[in-house]
Amino acid sequence: MRSTRSTKTTKSKRSTRTSSTRSSIRATPSRAQRKTAAKSQPRRWSAKVTATSDALDLDSDVFKRTPSAIARSVKRSAERSKRRKSTPYRSAMSMLTFYENRAGKNLSARQRNNLERAKDELRKLFGR
């Protein structure tokens, strides 16, 4: 009898342990775990959008040029594109704004001014 009883006790202890262990496992990661995961794998979706945009095919290093050259290049790309959904002006202006917004803090004051002047130049080129 003893051997049967001790087996039953052991089984019941095991099932109790398993259920308590299961209850402590979280279905979703904790806030600290999410924070750590975000730091370890930075997301670079904006670089991919800039490089492989479905709206405009931009020349390489277009944003490192003078404001007038940036405006002419973006205008040319917007007018040639057959994949855009809106007017060429709107597509070109959206791309400049997108680049400015996504660069964020990494954009120097000089670069930001160049983009603002490129927007002004783009408005002139489109007669707006």
GUKETI-30288 format. One record per residue: x, y, z of N, C-alpha, C in turn; residue number from 1; residue in three letters. Coordinates in Angstrom, 3 decimals. Layout:
<gupas>
+----------+----------+----------+----------+----------+----------+----------+----------+----------+-------+--------+
!   n.east !  n.north !     n.up !  ca.east ! ca.north !    ca.up !   c.east !  c.north !     c.up ! kelum ! fidren !
+----------+----------+----------+----------+----------+----------+----------+----------+----------+-------+--------+
!        X !        Y !        Z !        X !        Y !        Z !        X !        Y !        Z !   NUM !    ala !
...
+----------+----------+----------+----------+----------+----------+----------+----------+----------+-------+--------+
</gupas>
This chain:
<gupas>
+----------+----------+----------+----------+----------+----------+----------+----------+----------+-------+--------+
!   n.east !  n.north !     n.up !  ca.east ! ca.north !    ca.up !   c.east !  c.north !     c.up ! kelum ! fidren !
+----------+----------+----------+----------+----------+----------+----------+----------+----------+-------+--------+
!    0.796 !   -1.199 !    0.000 !    0.000 !    0.000 !    0.000 !    0.845 !    1.272 !    0.000 !     1 !    met !
!    1.880 !    1.198 !    0.744 !    2.716 !    2.381 !    0.846 !    3.239 !    2.841 !   -0.515 !     2 !    arg !
!    3.692 !    1.907 !   -1.297 !    4.250 !    2.280 !   -2.587 !    3.187 !    2.946 !   -3.467 !     3 !    ser !
!    1.974 !    2.491 !   -3.438 !    0.907 !    3.084 !   -4.215 !    0.587 !    4.485 !   -3.702 !     4 !    thr !
!    0.536 !    4.620 !   -2.419 !    0.215 !    5.911 !   -1.825 !    1.298 !    6.963 !   -2.118 !     5 !    arg !
!    2.537 !    6.582 !   -1.990 !    3.615 !    7.534 !   -2.246 !    3.629 !    7.944 !   -3.717 !     6 !    ser !
!    3.268 !    7.034 !   -4.599 !    3.195 !    7.364 !   -6.012 !    2.089 !    8.386 !   -6.248 !     7 !    thr !
!    0.968 !    8.200 !   -5.631 !   -0.133 !    9.144 !   -5.779 !    0.258 !   10.519 !   -5.257 !     8 !    lys !
!    0.926 !   10.558 !   -4.131 !    1.342 !   11.828 !   -3.549 !    2.317 !   12.535 !   -4.480 !     9 !    thr !
!    3.249 !   11.795 !   -5.025 !    4.227 !   12.373 !   -5.937 !    3.530 !   12.920 !   -7.167 !    10 !    thr !
!    2.589 !   12.188 !   -7.708 !    1.864 !   12.654 !   -8.889 !    1.095 !   13.930 !   -8.582 !    11 !    lys !
!    0.450 !   13.975 !   -7.438 !   -0.318 !   15.171 !   -7.120 !    0.602 !   16.370 !   -6.903 !    12 !    ser !
!    1.778 !   16.167 !   -6.317 !    2.726 !   17.266 !   -6.148 !    3.211 !   17.763 !   -7.498 !    13 !    lys !
!    3.485 !   16.854 !   -8.405 !    3.949 !   17.240 !   -9.733 !    2.896 !   18.084 !  -10.456 !    14 !    arg !
!    1.666 !   17.637 !  -10.419 !    0.619 !   18.381 !  -11.107 !    0.433 !   19.765 !  -10.481 !    15 !    ser !
!    0.596 !   19.868 !   -9.160 !    0.488 !   21.154 !   -8.501 !    1.611 !   22.079 !   -8.950 !    16 !    thr !
!    2.823 !   21.534 !   -9.021 !    3.951 !   22.343 !   -9.461 !    3.762 !   22.826 !  -10.894 !    17 !    arg !
!    3.326 !   21.943 !  -11.732 !    3.145 !   22.293 !  -13.130 !    2.104 !   23.392 !  -13.281 !    18 !    thr !
!    1.007 !   23.294 !  -12.568 !   -0.024 !   24.310 !  -12.698 !    0.453 !   25.657 !  -12.157 !    19 !    ser !
!    1.230 !   25.659 !  -11.068 !    1.712 !   26.936 !  -10.548 !    2.745 !   27.549 !  -11.495 !    20 !    ser !
!    3.540 !   26.706 !  -12.123 !    4.522 !   27.208 !  -13.079 !    3.821 !   27.797 !  -14.285 !    21 !    thr !
!    2.793 !   27.146 !  -14.737 !    2.057 !   27.636 !  -15.897 !    1.390 !   28.976 !  -15.615 !    22 !    arg !
!    0.905 !   29.149 !  -14.439 !    0.221 !   30.404 !  -14.126 !    1.192 !   31.579 !  -14.060 !    23 !    ser !
!    2.472 !   31.296 !  -13.773 !    3.433 !   32.394 !  -13.684 !    4.004 !   32.786 !  -15.046 !    24 !    ser !
!    3.800 !   31.973 !  -16.069 !    4.282 !   32.302 !  -17.408 !    3.322 !   33.294 !  -18.038 !    25 !    ile !
!    3.888 !   34.412 !  -18.538 !    3.049 !   35.449 !  -19.134 !    2.836 !   35.177 !  -20.617 !    26 !    arg !
!    1.669 !   35.495 !  -21.076 !    1.370 !   35.345 !  -22.499 !    2.039 !   36.459 !  -23.298 !    27 !    ala !
!    2.107 !   37.655 !  -22.717 !    2.747 !   38.786 !  -23.386 !    3.994 !   39.183 !  -22.609 !    28 !    thr !
!    5.004 !   39.707 !  -23.297 !    6.228 !   40.095 !  -22.591 !    5.979 !   41.315 !  -21.697 !    29 !    pro !
!    6.774 !   41.399 !  -20.648 !    6.632 !   42.527 !  -19.737 !    7.136 !   43.793 !  -20.411 !    30 !    ser !
!    6.897 !   44.917 !  -19.782 !    7.310 !   46.207 !  -20.329 !    8.829 !   46.274 !  -20.473 !    31 !    arg !
!    9.539 !   45.770 !  -19.477 !   11.003 !   45.771 !  -19.523 !   11.516 !   44.893 !  -20.674 !    32 !    ala !
!   10.867 !   43.758 !  -20.889 !   11.274 !   42.868 !  -21.982 !   11.028 !   43.525 !  -23.336 !    33 !    gln !
!    9.913 !   44.233 !  -23.467 !    9.629 !   44.905 !  -24.737 !   10.642 !   46.005 !  -24.991 !    34 !    arg !
!   11.003 !   46.741 !  -23.930 !   11.970 !   47.811 !  -24.061 !   13.328 !   47.272 !  -24.504 !    35 !    lys !
!   13.745 !   46.167 !  -23.911 !   15.021 !   45.549 !  -24.256 !   15.002 !   45.065 !  -25.696 !    36 !    thr !
!   13.907 !   44.463 !  -26.106 !   13.795 !   43.967 !  -27.477 !   13.846 !   45.108 !  -28.480 !    37 !    ala !
!   13.231 !   46.228 !  -28.146 !   13.230 !   47.382 !  -29.047 !   14.635 !   47.956 !  -29.192 !    38 !    ala !
!   15.400 !   47.955 !  -28.115 !   16.754 !   48.487 !  -28.171 !   17.680 !   47.571 !  -28.969 !    39 !    lys !
!   17.468 !   46.276 !  -28.867 !   18.386 !   45.349 !  -29.517 !   18.185 !   45.281 !  -31.030 !    40 !    ser !
!   17.002 !   45.546 !  -31.512 !   16.728 !   45.489 !  -32.950 !   16.091 !   46.783 !  -33.418 !    41 !    gln !
!   16.901 !   47.760 !  -33.817 !   16.314 !   49.024 !  -34.275 !   15.560 !   48.832 !  -35.583 !    42 !    pro !
!   14.487 !   49.561 !  -35.735 !   13.688 !   49.469 !  -36.952 !   14.109 !   50.569 !  -37.906 !    43 !    arg !
!   14.358 !   50.218 !  -39.132 !   14.822 !   51.175 !  -40.130 !   13.864 !   51.208 !  -41.321 !    44 !    arg !
!   12.580 !   51.287 !  -41.035 !   11.600 !   51.246 !  -42.117 !   11.680 !   52.481 !  -42.995 !    45 !    trp !
!   12.045 !   53.623 !  -42.426 !   12.055 !   54.853 !  -43.210 !   13.162 !   54.838 !  -44.266 !    46 !    ser !
!   14.292 !   54.219 !  -43.949 !   15.374 !   54.103 !  -44.936 !   14.923 !   53.235 !  -46.102 !    47 !    ala !
!   14.183 !   52.184 !  -45.789 !   13.688 !   51.299 !  -46.844 !   12.670 !   52.028 !  -47.728 !    48 !    lys !
!   11.807 !   52.815 !  -47.114 !   10.806 !   53.562 !  -47.882 !   11.489 !   54.573 !  -48.798 !    49 !    val !
!   12.503 !   55.264 !  -48.273 !   13.223 !   56.247 !  -49.077 !   13.908 !   55.575 !  -50.261 !    50 !    thr !
!   14.488 !   54.411 !  -50.023 !   15.228 !   53.713 !  -51.072 !   14.316 !   53.038 !  -52.088 !    51 !    ala !
!   13.211 !   52.471 !  -51.626 !   12.368 !   51.672 !  -52.515 !   10.957 !   52.226 !  -52.610 !    52 !    thr !
!   10.814 !   53.528 !  -52.593 !    9.498 !   54.144 !  -52.642 !    8.759 !   53.736 !  -53.911 !    53 !    ser !
!    7.481 !   53.449 !  -53.746 !    6.669 !   53.056 !  -54.889 !    6.181 !   54.274 !  -55.664 !    54 !    asp !
!    6.364 !   55.445 !  -55.102 !    5.853 !   56.655 !  -55.741 !    6.892 !   57.311 !  -56.645 !    55 !    ala !
!    8.110 !   57.448 !  -56.166 !    9.136 !   58.172 !  -56.921 !   10.443 !   57.391 !  -56.962 !    56 !    leu !
!   11.119 !   57.446 !  -58.092 !   12.463 !   56.898 !  -58.200 !   13.423 !   58.073 !  -58.144 !    57 !    asp !
!   14.051 !   58.257 !  -57.002 !   14.941 !   59.401 !  -56.806 !   16.372 !   59.049 !  -57.185 !    58 !    leu !
!   17.104 !   60.064 !  -57.624 !   18.521 !   59.887 !  -57.909 !   19.248 !   59.627 !  -56.598 !    59 !    asp !
!   20.402 !   58.965 !  -56.689 !   21.163 !   58.702 !  -55.473 !   21.749 !   60.008 !  -54.933 !    60 !    ser !
!   21.796 !   60.118 !  -53.639 !   22.319 !   61.301 !  -52.934 !   21.643 !   62.605 !  -53.359 !    61 !    asp !
!   20.373 !   62.533 !  -53.693 !   19.658 !   63.719 !  -54.160 !   19.572 !   64.790 !  -53.067 !    62 !    val !
!   19.504 !   64.376 !  -51.796 !   19.310 !   65.342 !  -50.721 !   20.614 !   65.994 !  -50.265 !    63 !    phe !
!   21.721 !   65.629 !  -50.883 !   23.013 !   66.237 !  -50.540 !   23.378 !   67.365 !  -51.504 !    64 !    lys !
!   22.485 !   67.695 !  -52.422 !   22.747 !   68.717 !  -53.433 !   22.262 !   70.089 !  -52.979 !    65 !    arg !
!   22.354 !   71.053 !  -53.884 !   21.848 !   72.397 !  -53.597 !   20.321 !   72.371 !  -53.608 !    66 !    thr !
!   19.682 !   73.347 !  -52.977 !   18.212 !   73.360 !  -52.937 !   17.570 !   73.340 !  -54.327 !    67 !    pro !
!   18.120 !   74.104 !  -55.280 !   17.521 !   74.123 !  -56.620 !   17.709 !   72.771 !  -57.318 !    68 !    ser !
!   18.854 !   72.134 !  -57.108 !   19.088 !   70.819 !  -57.716 !   18.172 !   69.755 !  -57.103 !    69 !    ala !
!   17.950 !   69.854 !  -55.796 !   17.031 !   68.929 !  -55.126 !   15.634 !   69.091 !  -55.716 !    70 !    ile !
!   15.183 !   70.339 !  -55.840 !   13.833 !   70.616 !  -56.346 !   13.674 !   70.121 !  -57.779 !    71 !    ala !
!   14.662 !   70.392 !  -58.629 !   14.578 !   69.942 !  -60.033 !   14.544 !   68.415 !  -60.125 !    72 !    arg !
!   15.386 !   67.750 !  -59.331 !   15.450 !   66.294 !  -59.365 !   14.145 !   65.657 !  -58.884 !    73 !    ser !
!   13.605 !   66.171 !  -57.790 !   12.357 !   65.616 !  -57.247 !   11.203 !   65.882 !  -58.206 !    74 !    val !
!   11.197 !   67.066 !  -58.812 !   10.152 !   67.402 !  -59.793 !   10.224 !   66.465 !  -60.991 !    75 !    lys !
!   11.432 !   66.266 !  -61.502 !   11.622 !   65.374 !  -62.653 !   11.146 !   63.956 !  -62.322 !    76 !    arg !
!   11.511 !   63.459 !  -61.137 !   11.098 !   62.117 !  -60.723 !    9.585 !   62.011 !  -60.589 !    77 !    ser !
!    8.978 !   63.044 !  -60.015 !    7.526 !   63.022 !  -59.813 !    6.776 !   63.053 !  -61.143 !    78 !    ala !
!    7.276 !   63.827 !  -62.101 !    6.589 !   63.916 !  -63.395 !    6.772 !   62.650 !  -64.227 !    79 !    glu !
!    7.898 !   61.976 !  -64.085 !    8.153 !   60.750 !  -64.857 !    7.426 !   59.536 !  -64.281 !    80 !    arg !
!    7.154 !   59.565 !  -62.991 !    6.585 !   58.394 !  -62.323 !    5.161 !   58.118 !  -62.791 !    81 !    ser !
!    4.900 !   56.853 !  -63.086 !    3.546 !   56.430 !  -63.457 !    2.886 !   55.696 !  -62.294 !    82 !    lys !
!    3.627 !   55.546 !  -61.190 !    3.112 !   54.797 !  -60.045 !    2.550 !   55.693 !  -58.957 !    83 !    arg !
!    2.620 !   56.984 !  -59.131 !    2.108 !   57.891 !  -58.106 !    0.584 !   57.938 !  -58.153 !    84 !    arg !
!   -0.010 !   58.288 !  -57.040 !   -1.476 !   58.321 !  -56.954 !   -2.036 !   59.737 !  -56.967 !    85 !    lys !
!   -1.179 !   60.720 !  -56.764 !   -1.662 !   62.098 !  -56.749 !   -0.915 !   62.907 !  -57.803 !    86 !    ser !
!   -1.054 !   64.214 !  -57.747 !   -0.404 !   65.085 !  -58.730 !    1.115 !   65.068 !  -58.535 !    87 !    thr !
!    1.876 !   65.398 !  -59.575 !    3.334 !   65.434 !  -59.431 !    3.797 !   66.389 !  -58.330 !    88 !    pro !
!    3.149 !   67.546 !  -58.239 !    3.521 !   68.518 !  -57.204 !    3.361 !   67.916 !  -55.816 !    89 !    tyr !
!    2.230 !   67.301 !  -55.590 !    1.948 !   66.733 !  -54.271 !    2.901 !   65.586 !  -53.931 !    90 !    arg !
!    3.212 !   64.749 !  -54.910 !    4.146 !   63.648 !  -54.681 !    5.536 !   64.169 !  -54.350 !    91 !    ser !
!    5.986 !   65.169 !  -55.101 !    7.315 !   65.735 !  -54.879 !    7.402 !   66.398 !  -53.506 !    92 !    ala !
!    6.398 !   67.170 !  -53.162 !    6.398 !   67.853 !  -51.868 !    6.314 !   66.838 !  -50.723 !    93 !    met !
!    5.553 !   65.776 !  -50.919 !    5.437 !   64.742 !  -49.895 !    6.777 !   64.058 !  -49.652 !    94 !    ser !
!    7.529 !   63.825 !  -50.701 !    8.820 !   63.168 !  -50.542 !    9.798 !   64.071 !  -49.778 !    95 !    met !
!    9.785 !   65.347 !  -50.059 !   10.654 !   66.273 !  -49.328 !   10.261 !   66.330 !  -47.849 !    96 !    leu !
!    8.976 !   66.420 !  -47.593 !    8.484 !   66.463 !  -46.215 !    8.788 !   65.167 !  -45.484 !    97 !    thr !
!    8.595 !   64.053 !  -46.170 !    8.878 !   62.740 !  -45.582 !   10.343 !   62.655 !  -45.165 !    98 !    phe !
!   11.228 !   63.049 !  -46.063 !   12.661 !   62.983 !  -45.756 !   13.001 !   63.880 !  -44.567 !    99 !    tyr !
!   12.445 !   65.067 !  -44.539 !   12.708 !   66.006 !  -43.447 !   12.193 !   65.466 !  -42.112 !   100 !    glu !
!   10.988 !   64.924 !  -42.106 !   10.401 !   64.404 !  -40.871 !   11.115 !   63.166 !  -40.363 !   101 !    asn !
!   11.489 !   62.262 !  -41.267 !   12.112 !   61.015 !  -40.844 !   13.539 !   61.218 !  -40.375 !   102 !    arg !
!   14.221 !   62.221 !  -40.899 !   15.596 !   62.468 !  -40.470 !   15.621 !   62.951 !  -39.026 !   103 !    ala !
!   14.597 !   63.680 !  -38.633 !   14.433 !   64.089 !  -37.240 !   15.605 !   64.867 !  -36.674 !   104 !    gly !
!   16.091 !   64.421 !  -35.508 !   17.167 !   65.119 !  -34.812 !   18.496 !   65.009 !  -35.545 !   105 !    lys !
!   18.630 !   64.022 !  -36.398 !   19.899 !   63.809 !  -37.100 !   20.130 !   64.815 !  -38.220 !   106 !    asn !
!   19.143 !   65.620 !  -38.518 !   19.252 !   66.609 !  -39.584 !   19.779 !   67.921 !  -38.997 !   107 !    leu !
!   20.895 !   68.394 !  -39.531 !   21.474 !   69.636 !  -39.015 !   20.614 !   70.820 !  -39.449 !   108 !    ser !
!   20.860 !   71.951 !  -38.826 !   20.101 !   73.164 !  -39.157 !   20.357 !   73.561 !  -40.612 !   109 !    ala !
!   21.577 !   73.383 !  -41.068 !   21.918 !   73.719 !  -42.450 !   21.151 !   72.833 !  -43.444 !   110 !    arg !
!   21.108 !   71.534 !  -43.150 !   20.378 !   70.610 !  -44.029 !   18.880 !   70.907 !  -44.012 !   111 !    gln !
!   18.368 !   71.232 !  -42.824 !   16.937 !   71.557 !  -42.705 !   16.610 !   72.813 !  -43.517 !   112 !    arg !
!   17.488 !   73.813 !  -43.453 !   17.293 !   75.033 !  -44.250 !   17.352 !   74.724 !  -45.744 !   113 !    asn !
!   18.263 !   73.863 !  -46.140 !   18.346 !   73.470 !  -47.550 !   17.041 !   72.833 !  -48.021 !   114 !    asn !
!   16.461 !   71.972 !  -47.177 !   15.197 !   71.339 !  -47.556 !   14.064 !   72.351 !  -47.627 !   115 !    leu !
!   14.046 !   73.293 !  -46.706 !   13.010 !   74.341 !  -46.759 !   13.160 !   75.181 !  -48.028 !   116 !    glu !
!   14.394 !   75.511 !  -48.391 !   14.621 !   76.272 !  -49.626 !   14.272 !   75.430 !  -50.851 !   117 !    arg !
!   14.522 !   74.122 !  -50.773 !   14.154 !   73.233 !  -51.879 !   12.636 !   73.202 !  -52.049 !   118 !    ala !
!   11.895 !   73.238 !  -50.943 !   10.429 !   73.293 !  -51.021 !    9.973 !   74.589 !  -51.686 !   119 !    lys !
!   10.602 !   75.699 !  -51.293 !   10.267 !   76.986 !  -51.918 !   10.561 !   76.953 !  -53.417 !   120 !    asp !
!   11.704 !   76.386 !  -53.774 !   12.092 !   76.264 !  -55.186 !   11.106 !   75.370 !  -55.937 !   121 !    glu !
!   10.662 !   74.307 !  -55.297 !    9.700 !   73.398 !  -55.913 !    8.373 !   74.112 !  -56.172 !   122 !    leu !
!    7.947 !   74.931 !  -55.227 !    6.709 !   75.711 !  -55.434 !    6.851 !   76.638 !  -56.639 !   123 !    arg !
!    8.021 !   77.254 !  -56.780 !    8.253 !   78.137 !  -57.940 !    8.226 !   77.342 !  -59.245 !   124 !    lys !
!    8.882 !   76.181 !  -59.244 !    8.936 !   75.361 !  -60.456 !    7.543 !   74.921 !  -60.911 !   125 !    leu !
!    6.660 !   74.661 !  -59.935 !    5.292 !   74.248 !  -60.267 !    4.357 !   75.437 !  -60.382 !   126 !    phe !
!    4.862 !   76.654 !  -60.194 !    4.038 !   77.843 !  -60.332 !    3.026 !   78.013 !  -59.223 !   127 !    gly !
!    3.391 !   77.703 !  -58.014 !    2.474 !   77.832 !  -56.876 !    2.992 !   78.783 !  -55.851 !   128 !    arg !
+----------+----------+----------+----------+----------+----------+----------+----------+----------+-------+--------+
</gupas>
